[in-house]
Each structure stands twice: as structure tokens, then as C-alpha cells.
Amino acid sequence: MVAIKPPWVIATFGMASMVFAFLGTTPKNLQAQLYFQDKTISMVLGTSPGSRRDRIARVTAQYLSQYIPGKPNILVQNIPGGQGIPAQRKFNRGRTDGTMMAIVTSSDMEAPFFGTPGANYNPKDYVWIGALGTGKQRNFLFTNKKAGFKTLEDLRSREVALGGRTVGHRAYLYGRLIAEILGMNKIRWVLGYSSQELFIAMERGEVDGRVNDAATVYRNRPDWYDKGFIVPHIAMTLPENLPPVNHPLLANIPSIMQFAKTDLHRDIIRKLNTTDKLGGAVAFPPGTPDNVRRIAEKALLKMGKDPMFVKAWEKEVGIRPFQGAFSAADVEESVQIYTT
């Protein structure tokens, strides 16, 4: 027997289809829109306002809210200090209804696997939304020209005061690795600065040099490059990806890989160069439902194709050209490689 629907059922279904077609949506899209409508999302990050990660978060929050159905407000919540661990601990225990997300970088992933005290979270448990590519590894060791360090031999033979934030911070770890490989045995670490304070400390001569991202340095102090205020010594970038940024000052900078003599050092350097998808990764806390994640992932990938977002990214973040948006699967693969 063939069941025949009453005319009122057919009419209602037809009318609903016409309404959805007129509105340019579907029941599934409407459900997604209603889910986030009138909600506020907290975007957590473990750094101070003004840092590169903060700029990544703010430009992402501004545009991502326009692509998530329902256009929820996304508010950046800075929780600086403690190598980012307090921020990650709060995020790890955060709300799982889609109203909390975080910008997570490779430096946030390092602490648990280096055994840093208090880092009792596991980035592999995060519900990844996707990532905004930050490109190749660009950290380099440089000194103030007035400090008089012209060659790598100068760095080996004289005491050099390197500025940093805290023991265990990425720049500190990179500096320790560079020192170990090059045989720099006379480093005096001067810690306790914020990223922005370190620029001032170098200008005042409080420290001789530091390790930092080359694009960040150029965005904050372009005259250091253009007027030769600094001497670049060595880059964490792989040889085939040199220079870390395109500028005449860095045209002949060597890669730390060229000086690595052990398999352990070479493996560490290669791993540190797999972070192109981990400089601006976005995640929900563990336990967030996958249907919520899929809504945000779709929005992130759409945002990555928006010319206005790309223009804002290149201006505010300073990484040119924009490296693209990556899926959650891409991020999960990179996290697996980086933390193994």
C-alpha cells in the first residue's frame, strides 16, 4: 500500500521549502545560525596586548565573527605570563558549548612535552578548528650593532648578554639550542622582560641581543633593518628556506642546521621547522561537540579566502604574503608530528 500524505502536509512542506529558498538558507544552516546567535565567544591567549599572537587573535576575532552563522561576538581575553601555561590551563578546562576558543601556537604545545611545571594539559586533546598559516620558521639571533659582535667567533669568545622573557620561553629555548650547537659558553641571560620591553632594552644597551621572529622585528622596528641597527648572526630557518624574511640585511645569514653535528640536534631543528600550521591554530576546549567544531571550521576556511581579511592580516600581523587557512585535519597532523 502506498501512503498518501494529506494535502495540508504537502502544502506545509512546500511552503517551508519556498521560505528557506527565499531566505537563502536550509534547515541545517538555520540551526547553525540559531546556535551561535546572540552568543559571546571568549578567545583565550597567553600573551600581552600588542604581541604578534595578540594581533593574530584580534584580526581573527574581528573577521571570524562575521563568518560564523549568527555572527556571535568574539572577545579576545589576554592571560599573559607563565609561558602561556595559565592561559592553556584555563582553556583546557573551559566551556565546551562553543563559547570558548583559543589561539594556540607551537610554543604552547612545547611546555607539556618539556615537562614544564604546571603544564598539565595535552594539546592532542584539543578540539581543533583549523589554522591560519604563519609560514616558515623565522626566528634568528641578532645583536645590537653597538655591542660590537660582528662574527660567530665573537659570540663564542666574548660574554654576550641575551635578553628574554622567562626560563622555558621559546626564545630562551632557541637561544640555549643555538648556544649549545655553536659552542657559545659565555652567555649571560637577562630575563623578565615582555616582548615589547625587549626592544627598548636593546635600544638602551641593557642587553646585547635576543632571539626573535624576523617578521615581528621588522614590523616593530623596520629602521633596525633599514638603518643597520642590528647584526643578524644565525637563523633557525632551514637552509633551503633562507632568508627568514626578504631583506638585504638577512641575505647572507646562515642556518643553524649548517652547524649541527649530531642527529639529535638535526632532528630538533627539523621539528622546529614544522610549525607553519601551528603559529595561528584555533581550537575549542576538549569535549566540545563535533557539530559545533564543524560550524567554526567552515567559517574559518571561508574567512581565509576573504580579500579584506587577507589585507588586514598582512597589515596587522606583518606576515606577507598570507599563507592560507588550514583545516582541522591539517592541524591535527602537524600537532602529532610536532609533539612526538
N, C-alpha and C positions, 0 to 999 in steps of 0.2 A: 504494500500500500504506500502511495506517495503522499507525504504530509503536505498539505497546502496551507501556507501562512495566511491568517486573516488579513484582509485589506488594510486594516489600521496599522499592523506590524510592518507591512511593506511600505506604507506611506511614511511611517515614522523613520524607518531606516533610510529611505530615500531622502527625506528632509535633512536628517543628520549628515548624510554624505554631502549634500549640497552646501550645508553650513560650513563644514570643515574645508571643503574645496574653496569656498568663498574666502575663508579666513587664511588660506594657505597653510593649513596645518592638518595634522592627523590626530586621532585619539591618543596615540603613543606620545607624539610631540606635545600635545596639550597636557598630558600627565606630567611630563618633564618640566614644562613651564610652570605648572601649578606647584610642583615640589619646591622649587627654589624661589618662587615669587614672594616678595616681602621679607626675605631672609637676609641675614648679615653673616658673611663668612670671615673668620679671622685667618689671616695669612701670617704664620709664625716664622720668624727667622732670628738666628742667634748672632746678630751683629748690630752695630750702631747705625743711626741715620747717616747717610752720606757715603757709606761704603759702596763698593760695586755691587755686592749682593743686595744691599738695600735698594739700589737703583733698579736692579733686575726685578725685585719684588714689586716696586711701585709701578713700573711701567706695565708689568704683567697684570697686576691687580686692576689697573685702570682699564685695560682693554679686554681682559678675560671676562669681567663682569658684563660686558656688552654682548658676549657670545654665549654665555650660559643662559638657557631659556629661563625667563622670568627676571633676568637682569638683577641678580642679588647684589647688594653692596659687598665689596671685598675690602676689608680694612687691614693694613699692614700692622703687625704687632712686633715691635723690636724687643728682644730679650737678650741684650748684649752680655758679654763676659763669660768666663769659664770655658773658653774654647768652643762656645756654642753648645756645650753639654746641657746647661739648664733649659735652653730652648728646646732641644731634642727630647729631653725627659718630659717636659710639659706636653709636647706634641705627641709623644709616644702613648701618653695616657689620655689623649684628647678626645673630644666628642666624635662619635662615629656616624653622625647623621648628615655629613656633608658640609657642616658649618665650621669646620676647621681644616685648614690645609697648611702646607709649609713649603718654603723654598729650601731644598736640601742639596748641598754640594758635596763634592768628594771629600772635603775636609771634615764635614760632619760624619762621614762614614768611617773615617780613619780611627777616631777615638776608641770605639769598642774593640777594634781589632789590634790596637796598640796596647790594650789593657789600661787605658787611662782611667784613673779613679773616678767613679761616679757615672761612667758611660755605660749604664746598664740598660741599653736599648739595642735593638738589632735592625739595621736598615733593610735587611732582607724581608722583614715582616711588614714593611710599609706598603700601603696600597697605592701604587704608582699611577699617576695620571698621565704623565709624559714629561717632556723636557724641551727647553729652548737651548739650542746648541751654542756653546761658548767657544768652540773651535779648539785649536791645538794648545798644548801646554806652552805657556808664555812666560813663566817665572824666570827671573835672572838675578844674578848677584851683581850689584853695582856699588860704586863708592863715589863720594864727593870728590871732584877733581882736585880741590884744595888740599885734600888729605894726602895726596902725593903717591897713591898706589897706581902705578902705570902698567904693571905686568903681573902675571900669576906668581912669578917668583917673589915679587914684592909682598904679595899676600902670604906667601909661605914664610918669609924671613922676618917680617915685622909684626908687631902686635896690631891687630885691627879690631876696632870697636864696632860690632854689628848690632843694630837696633832691632827690636822685636816686640811682640805683644806679650806672650807668655810661653813658658816651657810647654812643649807639646803642640803649640800652634803650628799650622802648616809652614809658615815662613821659617820658623825656628827649625823644624824638622828638615826642611830643604837645605837650610844653612848648615846644619850638622852633617847631612849627607855630602854636600859639596866639600866641606872641610875634611871629612874622612877620606874622600876619594883623592883630593888634591894634596893632602898632607899639610893642611893649614893647622898648625898646633898652637898658634898664639892668638886665638880669638878671645876677645872679651865681650861677653854678651851684656847688653844694656836693655833690660826688659821693662814692661809695664806701660808701654805707650799704646795708644789706639792707632789705627791705620793712618788717620789724618794727622795725628800728633807726630808720627814718624817723619812726615815730610818736613815739618817745622824743625824737628830735632836735627835733621841732616843739614838744613839751611843754617842753623845756629852752630853747627860743628859739635853738637853733643854726641853724635855718633858718626863714624866714618862712612858707613854704608848699610845696606839692608838687602833682603831678598823680597821681590815683589813682582806682580804681574806687569809685563811690559806695556800692555794696553792701558791698564789702570794708571800707571805712572804718566803715560803720555796724556791721558785725559786730564789728570790733575795738575801736572806740571809740564806742559808742552815746551816751555822755554828750557827745561833741563836738557831736552834733546836738541832743540834748535840752536841753543847757545853753548852747547857742550859743557853744561854744568856738571855732568856725571861721566864716570868712566865705566862702561859695561865690561864685565870680566868673563862671565860664563853663563850659559843658558841651560835650563832644564829641558829645553826642546830637543827632540831627536835631530840628528844631523840632516836627514832628508827633509825636515820641516823648517829649517832655519831660513831666515832670521825669525825671532819670536814675533816681531812686528816689522813692517816695511818702513825703515827709516835709515838714512845713510850712517847714522851713528852706530847702528847694530849690524851693518853689512858684513862685518868680519868676525862677529862674536862666535866663539867655539861652543860646541855642545859638551855637556858633562859626560855624555856617553863616550866621547873620544878619549877620555882619561880613565874610564872604568876598567879595572884589571881583573875583577872576579865575576863569576856567574851570578852571585848574589846581587852585587851592585847593578849589573846589567839588567837583571830581572826586575829589580825595584824601579829602575829608570823607565823601563818599558811599561810597567804597570802605571806609573805616574803619568804616562803619556796616553792613557786610555780614557781620559776624563772629558772628552769633547761633549758627551751627552750628560755629564754629571756636574756641570758648572751652574746649571739653572734648572735642575729637576724639580718637579712639583708632585707632591704626594698628599694623600689623606692618611689619617692615623690607622693603625692596624684594626681590623674589624669593620671598616666602612663597607657597606654593601656594594657589590659589583655593578648593579644597575645605576647607582649614584656615580660611581667612578666613570662609567661609560659616557654619561652625560658630560662630565667635565673634560674627559679626554677628547671627545668630539669637538667641544668648544675650543680647547687649546690648539688642536690641529687647524681649525678654521682661522683662529686668530693669527697663527703663524703665516698665513697667506695674505693677510691684510696689509696693503702697502703703507697705510698710516701707522700701523703698529711697527712695521719694519723700520720706517723712518724714525719713529720715536725711540726704538731700541738702539739704533745706530748712534743717535744723538746723545741719549741719556746714559746708555751702558758703555758706549765707546768701542764696541767690537764691530768692525766693518770688514767685509760685508756680513749681514746677518746669516747665521749658519743653518737656519731652518728649525722647524719644530719636529720632535720625535715622539713616537707612540710609547705607550706604557710597556709594550713588549721590548722595544729597543732599550729602554731604561733598565728593565729587569735584567736583560742580558749583560749590560755594562756593569751593573751592580754586582752581579755574580762574578764577573771577571775581576773587578777591582778588589773585591773583598775576599777572594780565595787565595 
